[in-house]
């Protein structure tokens, strides 16, 4: 899909690319483009679009470079942020002159929100592709900020469940803790993806700012916008790192609680075996078939043996209870 936006006073307007005249075109948005759409953009701007495999390369030189008089900058974007399993996807920004090309293979909500806002007109004029690129990056950062805020609240809820949960049966409690481990693992993967995206944004913005030359001077507003984006990405990265550390702490604490529950179960079995050892000894003695056993022909021999086994089981139990071992 190819969307072409042109300037219309203080807003952007979407137009049909079948009658393309590049005098006003300022943003070419390529979403899963076919060969004809990619060729149209390449011919209009005299550039060569990177393939999807080239966009997914992790080398810095393959993500941030200049070619054919244009800047090629690729970041790691995230989709499906409303669920628990975000999907990483590369997003490439291509700046040539006053025009911007965005190349991506997954729909991202910040792009839709920015496009809708810029077409309605919100008091901010996007006069160049550079302004649009910085606005898109700002929308991506705002989206990540909202997601990290939601993630922090969910982690706080898990923390309360771990440390302030009501005592349940041992096996039921263990099943709850195992479910918490699954949740913590999902949150950890989520935060790792968010940190990777924020790092790629910081590198992209820093690379673009470093290309300023006497012949290509950034405006005061642009420099301020770049500093703001760098500061926001850095602060969100620090917050994501803090949440990752909190998840690791909760994971260790949950594993420790599971070990405590398992130790309690083993303790019960150990005490039970010790408690029933004396009655077993008594039963073994009176189970021997010797003719000279004094209680063999005693009328109260059986009740005496039963009472003795009960006492031999109760005394160790009471002793353990008094020592605080139970």
C-alpha positions in Angstrom: 0.0 0.0 0.0 1.3 3.5 -0.9 -0.1 6.6 0.7 1.2 10.0 -0.6 0.6 13.1 1.5 1.1 16.7 0.2 1.0 20.0 1.9 -2.3 21.8 2.1 -1.8 25.1 4.0 -1.2 24.1 7.6 -2.1 20.4 7.3 -1.4 17.3 5.2 -3.7 15.9 2.5 -3.9 12.4 1.2 -3.9 12.1 -2.6 -4.2 9.5 -5.2 -0.7 8.5 -6.4 -2.0 7.6 -9.9 -1.8 11.3 -10.8 1.4 12.0 -8.9 3.1 15.3 -9.3 6.0 15.7 -6.9 5.9 19.4 -6.5 3.9 19.2 -3.3 4.4 15.7 -2.2 6.1 15.6 1.2 5.5 12.1 2.6 5.4 8.7 0.8 4.2 6.1 3.2 4.9 2.5 2.0 3.1 -0.3 3.9 3.9 -3.8 2.6 4.5 -2.3 -0.9 4.2 -4.3 -4.1 6.8 -4.0 -6.9 4.8 -1.3 -8.7 4.5 0.9 -5.7 8.1 0.5 -4.8 9.2 1.3 -8.3 7.0 4.4 -8.4 8.7 5.8 -5.3 12.2 4.9 -6.5 11.5 6.7 -9.8 10.0 9.7 -8.2 12.9 10.3 -5.8 15.7 8.6 -7.7 16.6 6.3 -4.8 16.9 2.6 -4.2 14.7 1.2 -1.4 16.2 -1.3 0.9 14.8 -4.9 1.0 13.1 -6.3 4.0 16.2 -8.5 4.8 18.4 -5.4 4.6 16.1 -3.5 7.0 16.3 -6.4 9.5 20.1 -6.4 9.7 21.4 -5.3 13.1 24.7 -3.7 12.0 24.7 0.0 12.7 26.2 0.7 9.2 23.3 -1.2 7.6 20.7 0.8 9.5 22.1 4.3 9.4 23.8 5.4 6.2 23.6 7.9 3.2 23.1 6.9 -0.4 22.0 8.7 -3.5 21.9 12.0 -1.7 19.4 10.6 0.9 19.5 9.6 4.5 18.5 6.0 5.3 17.6 5.5 8.9 16.0 2.3 10.3 14.6 1.8 13.8 13.0 -1.2 15.5 9.2 -0.6 15.9 6.7 -2.5 17.9 3.2 -3.5 17.0 0.4 -5.3 19.0 1.3 -3.3 22.1 -2.2 -3.7 23.5 -1.6 -7.5 23.9 1.1 -9.3 25.9 3.2 -10.4 22.9 4.5 -7.4 21.0 5.8 -7.9 17.5 9.1 -6.3 16.5 9.2 -4.9 13.0 11.8 -2.6 11.2 10.7 0.9 10.1 12.9 2.8 7.7 12.9 6.6 7.3 14.3 8.0 4.1 14.9 11.7 3.8 15.8 13.3 0.5 15.6 17.0 0.3 12.2 18.1 1.5 10.6 14.7 1.1 10.2 11.7 3.4 9.7 8.1 2.7 8.6 5.6 5.4 8.9 1.9 4.6 7.4 -0.7 6.9 5.8 -4.1 6.8 3.3 -3.9 9.7 0.7 -1.3 10.6 1.6 0.7 13.7 -0.9 2.7 15.7 1.4 5.8 16.0 1.5 6.2 12.2 -2.3 6.1 12.0 -2.7 8.5 14.9 -0.2 10.9 13.5 -1.6 10.8 10.0 -5.1 11.5 11.3 -3.9 14.3 13.5 -1.8 16.0 10.8 -4.7 15.8 8.2 -7.2 17.5 10.7 -4.7 20.2 11.5 -3.7 20.6 15.1 -2.0 24.0 15.0 1.4 22.5 14.0 2.5 22.9 10.4 4.5 20.1 8.8 6.4 21.9 6.1 9.1 19.3 5.4 9.7 15.6 5.5 12.1 16.2 8.4 9.2 17.7 10.5 7.0 14.7 9.6 9.7 12.2 10.6 10.3 13.9 14.0 6.5 14.0 14.5 6.3 10.3 13.8 9.1 9.5 16.2 7.4 11.6 18.8 4.2 9.7 18.3 6.1 6.4 18.7 7.7 7.5 21.9 4.4 8.7 23.3 2.9 5.3 22.5 5.8 3.5 24.2 5.4 5.8 27.3 1.7 4.8 27.6 2.6 1.1 27.3 5.4 1.4 29.9 3.0 3.2 32.3 0.5 0.3 31.9 3.2 -2.2 32.3 4.3 -0.6 35.5 0.8 -0.8 37.0 0.5 -4.4 36.0 3.9 -5.2 37.6 2.8 -3.4 40.8 -0.3 -5.6 40.9 1.8 -8.7 40.5 4.0 -7.5 43.4 1.0 -7.1 45.7 -0.1 -10.6 44.7 3.3 -12.1 45.5 3.9 -10.4 48.8 0.4 -9.8 50.2 -1.5 -12.7 48.8 -3.7 -14.6 51.2 -2.5 -18.0 52.3 -4.1 -20.9 50.4 -3.5 -24.6 50.3 0.0 -25.6 49.6 -0.7 -27.1 46.1 -3.1 -24.2 45.2 -0.6 -21.6 46.3 2.1 -23.3 44.2 -0.1 -23.2 41.1 -0.7 -19.5 41.6 3.0 -18.8 41.9 3.7 -20.7 38.7 1.1 -18.6 36.9 2.9 -15.5 38.2 6.2 -16.7 36.8 4.5 -17.0 33.4 3.2 -13.4 33.7 6.6 -12.1 34.8 8.3 -13.9 31.9 5.9 -12.2 29.4 6.5 -8.8 31.0 10.2 -9.3 30.8 10.1 -10.1 27.1 7.8 -7.1 26.6 10.2 -4.7 28.3 13.2 -6.1 26.4 11.5 -5.4 23.1 10.6 -1.9 24.4 14.2 -1.1 25.4 15.5 -2.3 22.1 13.1 0.0 20.3 14.0 3.0 22.5 17.7 2.4 21.9 17.2 2.3 18.1 15.2 5.5 18.3 18.0 7.2 20.3 20.6 6.1 17.7 18.5 7.3 14.8 17.9 10.7 16.2 21.5 11.1 17.2 22.7 10.1 13.7 20.3 12.6 12.1 21.5 15.4 14.4 25.1 14.6 13.7 24.7 15.2 9.9 24.2 18.9 10.4 26.7 20.8 8.3 27.2 24.5 7.4 25.3 23.8 4.2 22.5 22.0 6.0 21.7 23.9 9.1 18.9 22.7 11.4 16.4 25.3 12.6 16.2 26.2 16.3 12.9 24.4 16.6 14.3 21.3 15.0 17.3 21.2 17.3 15.0 21.6 20.3 12.7 18.8 19.0 15.7 16.5 18.6 16.9 17.2 22.1 13.4 16.6 23.4 13.2 13.2 21.6 16.6 12.2 22.8 15.7 13.1 26.4 12.4 11.3 26.3 13.9 8.1 24.7 16.7 8.1 27.3 14.3 8.6 30.3 11.9 5.9 29.0 14.9 3.6 28.5 15.9 4.1 32.1 12.4 3.5 33.3 12.2 0.3 31.3 15.5 -0.8 32.8 14.1 -0.1 36.3 11.0 -2.2 35.5 13.2 -5.0 34.2 15.1 -5.0 37.5 11.9 -5.1 39.4 10.7 -8.1 37.4 14.0 -9.9 38.1 13.5 -9.2 41.8 9.9 -10.5 41.7 11.0 -13.5 39.8 13.6 -14.4 42.4 11.1 -13.7 45.2 8.5 -16.0 43.5 10.9 -18.8 43.0 11.9 -18.4 46.7 8.3 -18.7 47.8 7.9 -21.8 45.7 10.9 -23.3 47.4 9.4 -22.4 50.8 6.1 -24.1 49.9 8.0 -27.2 48.7 10.1 -27.3 51.8 6.9 -27.1 53.9 5.5 -30.1 52.1 8.8 -32.0 52.6 8.8 -31.0 56.3 5.3 -32.4 56.8 6.3 -35.8 55.2 9.5 -35.9 57.4 7.6 -35.2 60.6 4.9 -37.8 59.7 7.6 -40.4 59.1 9.2 -39.6 62.5 5.9 -39.6 64.3 4.8 -43.0 63.0 8.2 -44.6 63.5 7.6 -45.5 67.3 4.2 -47.0 66.6 5.7 -49.1 63.9 8.4 -50.3 66.3 5.7 -51.2 68.9 3.6 -53.0 66.3 6.7 -54.9 65.1 7.5 -56.0 68.6 4.0 -57.3 69.3 3.8 -58.8 65.9 6.5 -61.3 66.7 5.2 -64.8 67.3 7.0 -65.9 70.4 5.4 -68.3 72.9 7.1 -66.8 75.9 5.9 -63.2 75.3 4.3 -62.0 78.6 1.3 -60.2 76.9 0.5 -63.1 74.5 -2.2 -64.6 76.7 -3.0 -61.4 78.6 -6.7 -60.4 78.2 -5.8 -56.7 78.0 -2.8 -57.2 75.7 -4.4 -55.9 72.6 -5.7 -52.7 74.1 -2.4 -52.2 75.8 -0.6 -52.4 72.5 -3.0 -50.0 70.8 -2.7 -47.4 73.6 1.1 -47.8 73.6 1.2 -47.1 69.8 -1.0 -44.0 70.2 1.2 -42.6 73.0 4.4 -43.3 71.1 3.0 -41.3 68.1 1.5 -38.4 70.2 4.6 -37.8 72.3 7.0 -37.0 69.4 4.3 -34.8 67.8 3.8 -32.8 71.0 7.5 -32.5 71.4 8.0 -31.1 67.9 5.1 -28.7 68.4 6.6 -27.4 71.6 10.0 -26.8 70.0 8.3 -24.8 67.2 9.3 -27.3 64.4 5.7 -27.5 63.2 
